[in-house]
Amino acid sequence: GYQKEKNSAPKVLASGKGESAAKIISLAKEHGVPIKEDEDLIEILSKLDLGDEIPPNMYKAVAEVFAFIYQMANKTPKN
């Protein structure tokens, strides 16, 4: 998550493997959160703890995910 006023960098808000990951993905889908799969990014981000800020060397990759989410949000109907 990222809030410009509060954070200097995006933070890890959820993490899981196996069944936990499946539950997170299912919950995201239920709430209309776009899903983007990127195995390389998953491998790197999975080494971070919840609440950790994304390291600067990952900003570009994470920015691409945010761009995907914003693009998808503009394509989906609002409830």
C-alpha positions as CSV (number, residue, x, y, z in Angstrom):
1,G,0.0,0.0,0.0
2,Y,1.0,3.6,-0.5
3,Q,-0.3,6.8,0.8
4,K,1.7,9.8,-0.5
5,E,1.1,11.8,2.7
6,K,2.1,9.0,5.1
7,N,4.6,6.8,3.4
8,S,8.0,7.4,1.7
9,A,7.6,4.2,-0.2
10,P,5.0,1.5,-0.9
11,K,4.7,-1.1,1.8
12,V,4.0,-4.9,1.8
13,L,0.4,-5.2,3.1
14,A,-0.3,-8.9,2.5
15,S,1.8,-12.0,1.9
16,G,1.2,-15.7,1.7
17,K,2.3,-18.9,0.1
18,G,0.3,-21.9,-1.0
19,E,-3.2,-22.0,0.6
20,S,-2.7,-18.6,2.2
21,A,-1.8,-17.0,-1.2
22,A,-4.9,-18.7,-2.7
23,K,-7.1,-17.1,0.1
24,I,-5.5,-13.6,-0.5
25,I,-6.1,-13.9,-4.2
26,S,-9.7,-15.1,-3.7
27,L,-10.4,-12.2,-1.4
28,A,-8.9,-9.7,-3.8
29,K,-11.1,-11.1,-6.6
30,E,-14.2,-10.9,-4.4
31,H,-13.4,-7.2,-3.9
32,G,-12.6,-6.4,-7.5
33,V,-8.9,-6.0,-7.0
34,P,-7.1,-6.6,-10.3
35,I,-4.6,-9.5,-10.2
36,K,-1.2,-9.4,-12.0
37,E,1.1,-12.3,-11.9
38,D,4.8,-11.7,-12.0
39,E,6.9,-14.7,-10.7
40,D,10.2,-12.7,-10.6
41,L,8.6,-9.9,-8.6
42,I,6.8,-12.4,-6.3
43,E,10.2,-14.1,-5.6
44,I,11.8,-10.8,-4.5
45,L,8.8,-9.4,-2.6
46,S,8.3,-12.7,-0.7
47,K,11.5,-12.0,1.1
48,L,10.1,-8.9,2.7
49,D,8.1,-8.9,5.9
50,L,4.6,-7.4,6.3
51,G,4.9,-3.6,6.8
52,D,8.3,-3.4,5.1
53,E,8.8,-0.7,2.6
54,I,9.6,-1.7,-0.9
55,P,13.4,-1.2,-1.5
56,P,14.3,1.5,-4.0
57,N,15.7,-1.0,-6.5
58,M,12.2,-2.4,-6.8
59,Y,10.4,0.9,-7.4
60,K,10.2,0.5,-11.2
61,A,8.7,-3.0,-11.0
62,V,6.2,-2.0,-8.4
63,A,5.3,1.1,-10.3
64,E,4.4,-1.1,-13.2
65,V,2.1,-3.1,-11.0
66,F,0.4,0.1,-9.8
67,A,0.0,1.3,-13.4
68,F,-1.6,-2.0,-14.2
69,I,-4.0,-1.7,-11.2
70,Y,-5.0,1.9,-12.1
71,Q,-5.5,0.9,-15.7
72,M,-7.7,-2.0,-14.8
73,A,-9.6,0.0,-12.3
74,N,-10.6,2.5,-15.0
75,K,-11.9,-0.4,-17.2
76,T,-14.1,-2.0,-14.6
77,P,-17.6,-0.8,-13.7
78,K,-18.0,1.0,-10.4
79,N,-20.4,-0.4,-7.8
